[in-house]
Amino acid sequence: MKFYSSLKEVQDDLRNDKITVVSLVQYYLDRINQHKNLNAFNEVFDEEALRNASFIDQKLKEGKAGRLAGMIIGIKDNICYKGHQVSASSRILEGFTSVYSATVIERLLAEDVIIIGRCNCDEFAMGGSNETSYYGPVKNFKDIKRVSGGSSGGSAVAVQADLCLAALGTDTGGSVRQPCSFCGVIGLKPTYGRISRHGIIAYASSFDQVGPITRSVEDSALLLEVLAGSDDYDSTAALNPVPSYSASLKTTGKKSIAYIQEILESEGVDQEIKDLMRKKIEQLQADGHVVEPVSFAYLDYVVPTYYVLTTAEASSNLSRFDGVHYGYRSPNATDTETIYTKTRTEGFGEEVKRRIMLGTFVLSSGYYDAYYAKAQKVRRLIKNKTDEILRKYDFILTPTTPTAAFNIGEIVKDPIVMYLEDIFTVQASLAGIPAISLPAGNNAQGLPLGLQLLAPAFAEGDLLNFSAYFLKLA
């Protein structure tokens, strides 16, 4: 079976009877089995995927197949799929089976996607390296001693290692974009509200967004087109009409792009990433685009603002996991109080407990105004400044991450260093705007590097169009 980089290639071969959906699924199942050491999947739906593939082969023969027929996809293990387990890679949801499907799952299945399994992730999507998972770390296919990135690390590695054609992740502060940068694939975080969050296990409700992970911009556009739109089950889902993203991908005119000057002056950014940024800036300028530096005075405040707000929301959202209603219950509990204390102590990992405690602290009496309320004000300043830049420029260009993938175990024990890995991705999350991580080559060690483009709210069409062009730059 050849390597497929896009759904178009798959569907061309299906039309010409070079492959069947069944043979394609079997190929991916064999790849998953061959690369179990990557730990990309928490569960593989092998028999079900083959049954569904046979059904879709029949629909293709009858000319009744959906737009995504032939797409084999993995889903992050915090997305509910009726009749299937979902755990958010946490012990506290071990063995829990979802009683309904997320809106994104229903929309995928309606277009004849094959879901091949649920992908490993950082526990409750809290982490930047996929080392906080109860099921162990995901390993980078380029170098298994390196992290995959997180929290959607399993999804990114599944696409990187050709274990499926595409995957769904969720992005709270960079959890789609950062692992895609480390793995050399494409990761899109849409505008907040562009895709329904119904059926997504919540981390931070005012930040979380589902995003596609793909090998081609065309597949990102098509998946966004299928997934986006209003939803009666999610009041935060935007009512804006959904453009035909996939049909409108074309070369556009010259653009204006801002880059944040402080990034190129920062000692914390790897020199090879700075050099890559400068090279891309020169290429864009040589091709007739306006590329100019801007100052972003709030760069040092984006990470602390993000973590104050998201941990506060996590403290509230994760209170429902208590051992009373569903999921893990401590066998050592003897009364009501110990059901709560022992279940949560044993069921949550260290990073999740750290964030719950931090969030509880910033919401507590006497500290709410000093931390949470102040962080809300700073979020508004960050959003206003970002929007101001994007009124003058079409896009903002940044690195996706300050470094390439680091070694497993290297920084996981230092939360501050780990949190700073999010410094370039959280700006878009705080501002609620779309952003995409694009593969931009490898460093001297052969590890993938990514660059990020940010666009105004609901300008995903422009962002995807320019991304397709950007990837073709020599």
HUMO-V21489 format. One record per helix or strand of 3 or more residues. SS is the DSSP state (H for helix, E for strand). FROM is the first residue (numbers start at 1). LEN is the number of residues. If there is no record, write none. Layout:
ss = {SS & SS}
from = {FROM & FROM}
len = {LEN & LEN}
This chain:
ss = {H & H & H & E & H & E & H & H & E & H & E & H & E & H & E & E & H & E & H & H & E & H & H & H & H & E & H & H & E & E & H}
from = {7 & 21 & 36 & 41 & 46 & 72 & 91 & 103 & 114 & 123 & 143 & 153 & 166 & 177 & 186 & 209 & 217 & 256 & 261 & 271 & 290 & 299 & 336 & 350 & 368 & 395 & 415 & 426 & 435 & 448 & 460}
len = {9 & 14 & 3 & 4 & 17 & 5 & 3 & 8 & 6 & 3 & 5 & 8 & 6 & 7 & 4 & 6 & 11 & 5 & 5 & 16 & 5 & 22 & 12 & 14 & 25 & 5 & 6 & 6 & 8 & 8 & 11}
